[in-house]
Amino acid sequence: MVWQCGMSLGLLMSDRTYELRPFGPDGAEYSTRDEYSGLLEPLIAKSMPDLQPAFDEFASCLKSRAERAT
């Protein structure tokens, strides 16, 4: 699933991708990533925080919750 948002005229675009892939016979692998593009991306990217640690924590909590539900 991809969520896309951005500024007018495509000055800055953000694509957040949520991916769930089969992993092994009974499992799945989840990931989230952000990709930015547009004319303002080189200027704004330097001031944006790295969201990967938050994505990793979310994935870990999701895994724990899914394992408790089975």
C-alpha positions as CSV (number, residue, x, y, z in Angstrom):
1,M,0.0,0.0,0.0
2,V,1.3,3.5,-0.9
3,W,0.2,6.7,0.7
4,Q,1.1,9.7,-1.4
5,C,0.9,13.4,-0.4
6,G,2.7,16.5,-1.5
7,M,2.8,20.2,-2.3
8,S,1.2,22.0,-5.2
9,L,2.9,21.7,-8.5
10,G,4.8,18.7,-7.3
11,L,7.4,20.9,-5.4
12,L,7.7,18.2,-2.7
13,M,6.1,14.7,-2.9
14,S,6.1,12.0,-0.3
15,D,5.4,8.3,-0.9
16,R,5.1,6.1,2.2
17,T,5.1,2.5,1.3
18,Y,3.8,-0.3,3.6
19,E,4.7,-3.7,2.4
20,L,3.8,-7.2,3.6
21,R,5.6,-10.1,2.0
22,P,5.4,-13.9,2.5
23,F,8.3,-15.2,4.6
24,G,8.8,-18.9,5.0
25,P,6.0,-21.3,5.0
26,D,3.9,-19.7,7.8
27,G,5.2,-16.2,8.2
28,A,5.3,-12.7,6.7
29,E,7.7,-9.8,6.6
30,Y,6.5,-6.2,7.1
31,S,8.3,-3.0,6.2
32,T,7.6,0.7,5.9
33,R,9.6,3.3,4.0
34,D,9.4,6.9,2.9
35,E,10.6,8.3,-0.4
36,Y,10.7,12.0,-1.2
37,S,10.9,13.8,-4.6
38,G,10.3,17.1,-6.2
39,L,12.2,20.4,-6.7
40,L,12.4,21.2,-3.0
41,E,13.4,17.7,-1.9
42,P,17.2,18.5,-1.8
43,L,16.6,21.6,0.4
44,I,14.0,20.1,2.7
45,A,15.5,16.6,3.1
46,K,18.4,17.9,5.1
47,S,16.0,19.2,7.8
48,M,13.8,16.1,8.0
49,P,14.4,13.6,10.8
50,D,15.2,9.9,10.0
51,L,11.9,8.1,10.5
52,Q,13.3,4.6,10.1
53,P,13.7,4.1,13.9
54,A,10.0,4.9,14.4
55,F,9.1,2.6,11.5
56,D,11.2,-0.2,13.1
57,E,9.6,0.2,16.5
58,F,6.1,0.1,14.9
59,A,7.0,-3.1,13.1
60,S,8.3,-4.6,16.3
61,C,5.1,-3.8,18.2
62,L,3.0,-5.1,15.3
63,K,5.0,-8.3,15.3
64,S,4.4,-8.7,19.1
65,R,0.7,-8.0,18.8
66,A,0.3,-10.5,15.9
67,E,2.2,-13.2,17.7
68,R,0.0,-12.8,20.8
69,A,-3.2,-13.1,18.6
70,T,-2.3,-16.5,17.3
